[in-house]
Amino acid sequence: MKVGDLIQLSAYGKKLEYYKTTAIWPDGVGVLVKVSPPHYTALWKGGRLKESHIRKDIKLVKTKKENQK
């Protein structure tokens, strides 16, 4: 993953209680703004929420082009 990638919560991340109490919607999309493994900082939907995540909690958003392969 690199800065600028579109991400969303992984299946594992959607199950975590922490994300159920934040403004991150289960199908919300964010953009990575800082990558320093094991922490990934993302700006979420509308630019209002900036959160730090571990890799297991997030996944890359698949684009239509990737789905056609």
C-alpha positions in Angstrom: 0.0 0.0 0.0 1.1 3.5 -0.7 0.0 7.1 -0.1 -3.0 7.9 -2.3 -4.5 4.4 -2.4 -8.2 4.1 -1.9 -9.0 1.8 1.1 -11.9 0.5 3.0 -12.3 -1.6 6.1 -11.5 -5.3 5.7 -13.9 -8.0 6.8 -11.8 -8.2 10.0 -12.0 -4.5 10.5 -15.8 -4.4 10.1 -16.1 -6.9 13.0 -14.2 -4.8 15.4 -16.2 -2.9 18.1 -14.0 0.2 17.8 -15.0 0.9 14.2 -18.7 0.5 15.1 -18.4 3.5 17.4 -16.6 5.8 15.0 -17.8 7.7 12.0 -16.3 5.2 9.6 -19.1 3.5 7.8 -18.7 -0.3 7.0 -18.6 0.4 3.3 -17.0 3.8 3.6 -13.9 4.7 1.5 -10.8 6.5 2.6 -7.5 7.6 1.1 -4.1 6.8 2.6 -2.3 10.0 3.6 0.6 8.5 5.6 2.2 5.0 5.4 4.7 4.0 8.1 4.2 0.3 8.7 2.7 -1.1 10.8 0.5 2.1 10.9 -1.5 3.5 8.0 -3.2 6.8 8.4 -6.3 7.4 6.3 -8.5 10.4 5.6 -12.1 9.1 5.5 -15.2 10.2 3.7 -15.7 13.9 3.5 -12.2 14.7 4.9 -13.6 15.0 8.5 -12.0 11.9 10.1 -8.3 11.0 10.1 -7.6 7.6 11.6 -4.6 5.4 12.1 -5.0 1.7 11.3 -3.0 -1.5 11.2 -2.8 -3.4 7.9 -5.2 -6.2 9.1 -8.0 -3.6 9.5 -8.0 -2.2 6.0 -7.9 -3.4 2.4 -7.5 -1.8 -1.0 -10.6 -0.8 -2.9 -10.9 -2.8 -6.1 -11.5 -0.7 -9.2 -13.7 -1.6 -12.2 -10.5 -2.1 -14.3 -9.2 -4.7 -11.8 -12.5 -6.5 -11.7 -12.5 -6.9 -15.5 -9.2 -8.9 -15.6 
